[in-house]
Each structure stands twice: as C-alpha cells, then as structure tokens.
Amino acid sequence: RNFYYITILRDPVSRYLSEWRHVQRGATWKASLHVCDGRSPTTEELPSCYTGDDWSGCSLQEFMDCPYNLANNRQVRMLSDLSLVGCYNLSVMPEEQRNKVLLDSAKENLKRMAFFGLTEFQRKTQYLFEKTFNMNFISPFTQYNSTRASSVEIDEQTQQRIEALNFLDMELYDYAKDLFLQRYQYMRQKEHQEARRKRQEQRKILRAKQAHLRERGENSSSTDYIGNVERW
C-alpha cells in the first residue's frame, strides 16, 4: 500500500485559544504517549501544568503562565523530528539552536507531505485536496469564521503574549501559508492550461470536420454537374 501523510494547520493564536477552551472544559490528553526515540519522557523532562485530575476551569492567564504547557508551539513540535534535539531533554543543546532545528525540521516535513491544508482557507483546501488525489467530495467545504476561539475577546497585550509563546508556530504558519498559496496558484494555472489545450483540440477537430464537409459538398456538386452535361 501507498501511505500519504497529510495535515491541516491553523492560525496559531486561534489554535492556542481553542486548546485553552478545550482544556478549560476538562480535556487532558492523558492518553498521549509522547514516545520519542523509543521511550516516554520522564516527569522531570515533561512536568505537568496541574496537580489534580485535570486542569478544568483554568484561566487564560494560568494557561499562559505554565512553562511546560505543550500547547506552546504545538504545531511545530508535532511536525518536527524530536529525536534531532534529544526529544524532551532540554539540556542536549542550547535553546536557540534547538528552536532552529525544530522549525527547520517542521518546515521540511510539511513541504514533503503529499498534502496539507489551512483551516482559514477551507474552499482552497478542498480544491487542492481534490486536485492532488483526483477525487471529489460530495459537498463543498464550509468556511466557519465563528468558532469558540473567535468568541474569546483578548486585548492587544494578550495577543502579543500568545504570539510570543507560539513564535515558532507563527513562523511555521507564515511559511505554510506562502507555500499553500503557491501550490494553489500553480494548480489553478495548470487547470487553466489544460482547459485551454482541450478547447484548442476541440476547435482543431471542429475545423477538420468542417473542411471534410466542404470537400464532400464540392465533390458532390462536381459529380452532379458532369452527370448533367452527359445527359444534355
């Protein structure tokens, strides 16, 4: 079998707020193994942000204040090869080097995926998916701009802090959006070229048919004229 890796990215601030609302309602992701290089991280490598059964009811401030929060830069971490930086062991290399390796790895893995889409571009995502895999959905994607994350009102300072906490995701998303739109434009140009080629082919066939009909008409007229001369 051929396996294709695909993913959907989301605006980092909206994604972060959405995860906070999800955690606020009791989500824990306790079943996540976080296995890297054949082992799970220790509690020292990956401390928990809460001590109870879950973190339900936490405020956005508490969510942002936890330095171990896996919501930070989640998209980069999930797309990158963590073994390149020693998995969850932060002492393997300096933080700046670690961030660069993670971001470069996430970009490379994203670029090599058979397909990726963007939540903020549902129709374009559907178009690219259908063209990439030569298949059609039975109904068009719907762009929902009103979500739980969009209903959260935050001030500019909070917005900036979320962006700072997710600075790797912000850079990855800018890269992804640029690459996504390039692929979309390329596919549209390819579609237009194919449609133009088909129109030219159809016109060529039509001209050939018209020439053939004219030739038959001229031959038929000549035959009738010669027959009339002989009869006269």
N, C-alpha and C positions, 0 to 999 in steps of 0.2 A: 504494500500500500504506500501511497504518497501522502505524507502529512504536511499540512501547511500551517505555519504559525501566523495568527492574526491577533490584533488587539485594537481597542478603542481608547483613545486618550481624551482627557477632559481638561478644561481650563483649571489650572492648579488651585486658584483661590476658591472657585465654586466646588471643586472636588474636596478640598480641605474642609470647607464649611459643611458639606454634605456628610462627610465622615463624622464630624463632630456631632451633628444632629443624630446620626445613627448610633454613635456611642452613647449619647445622652439618653436614648431610648432603651439602652441595655445591651447593645452589641459588644462582644468581647474578642472574637476571633481566637478563642482559646484552642480551637482545633487546628489552628495553623502550626505547622511543624517547624518552619524556618530552618530546615535542614540545609547545610552548606558544606561541601567537601566531605560528605558522609557523616556529619554529626550535627546535633542540635546545639544552639548556643547555650552557654551557661547563664545562670541568673546574674552573674557579675557582668557578663558581656551584654545581656539584654534584660535590664531590670524592668519591673512593671511600674506603670504610672499610678496604680491604685492598689489598695490592700484588701478590699472586700471582694465579694463575688463578681462585681462588675463596676463600671465607672458611670453608671446611670445618674443623670441629674447634674453632671459636672458642668460648670460654666465654661464659656469660650475662653475666658482668661486662664482658668485652670488647665484647659486643654492645651493652650499655647505654652504655658509655663513648664510643662513636663519635658525635660531634656531628652528623655528616652522614647518619646512619642513616635511610633512607627508611621504615623500619618504624615510626618515631615518628609518631603521628597519621596513619597511612596512610589510614584511612577518611575522615577529613575532607579530606585532600588530594585523594583520588580522586573525591570527590563535589563538591568546590567548583570554582568557575571561577578558575583560577590567574591568568588574564590580569588579573583585578581587582587583583592585588597585584604585578604585574610579573613573573609567572611565578616563576622560581627566583632572581631577582635580589633579594637580601635588603636592598639599600640603597635601594630605592624608597620605603619608608615605615617608620616605627618598628615594632618587633616587636609591641608591644601592639595597635596599630592593624591590623597585618597579620593577627594571630591572630583578631581580632574579625571582620574582613571574610571570612576563610576559613570561620570557623564559621558565620556568618550565611548565607553562600552555600551551604554544605553542607546546612544545615537547609532552606533554601528549595528547593534542588534535590531533596532527599529527599521533601519534602512534595508536590512537584509530580509525582513519579514515579507511574506507573499502579499500581505495587505495590512493596512492599518487605517482606521478612520478617526474622525473627530466628533465628539458629542455635539459641538456647537455648529456642525455642518452636516446635518442628517441627510439632506437630499443629495449632496455631493458624495457623501459616504456611501449611500445606496448606489449611486451611479457608478462609482469606482469599483465597488464590490461586484456589481453585475457584469461590468466590462472585464474585470480581472478574471472572474471564474466562469464567464459565459453562461450566466443563469439569471433568471428574473424573479424577483419577489412578487407575490400575488397582490400586494397592496403597497402603495408608496409610504416611505417613512414619514413620520410627522415630527416637525420641529417644535418641541415644547420648551419655551423660554421661561415658563413659570414653574419653578421647582422648589423643593424645601430649602435649598441653598439660596435661591434668589429671594426668598421671603425674609432672609436674615438681613437686617439693616446694620451695617457696620460703618464706623467713621473712617476717615482717611488714615488716621494713625494705625488703627487696627488692620486696615487693608495693607498698609505698608509692612506691618509686622508679619502678617501671614505670607506676604511675598518674600520677605527676608528668610522666614523659616523654611520656605519652599523654593529657595533661589535656584537649586539645581533643576527642579521641575519646571520652573519658569523658563529657564534657558532651553530645556528639552522641548517644551511646548512651542516655543518660538521656532526652533529648528523643525519640529514636526509639522507645524502649520505651513511653513515655507515649502517643505518637501511635498506635503499633501497637495497644496495648490498647484505646484509644478506638475505633479502626476495628473491632476485633474485637467489642467490645460493641455497637456500632451495627449491625453485620451480623447478630449474633445476635438483637437486638431486632427488626430488620427481618424476619428469618426467622420469629420467633415471631408477629409481627403478620400475616404472610402466611398462616401455618398457621391462625391464629385466624379470619382472613377466610374461608379455604376451609371451615373447619368450620361457620361461620355460614351460608355459602352452601349447604353440603350439608344442614344442618338445615332451611333455608328450602325447599329443593327437596323434602325428605322430608315436611315438613308440608303442602306443596301437593299431593303425591301422596296422602297420607292423607286430606286433605279431599276430593279428587276421588273417591277410592274410597268414602268415606262417602256422598257425594252420589249416586253411581251406585247404591249399595246402597239408599238411601232411595227413589230414583225407581223402582227395580225392585220394591220392596215395595209402593209405592202402585199401580203398574200391576197387580200380581198381585191386590191387594185389590179394585180396581174390576172386574177381569175376573171374580172370584168372585161379586161382588154381582150382576152382569148374568146370570151363569149361574144363581144362586139364584132 
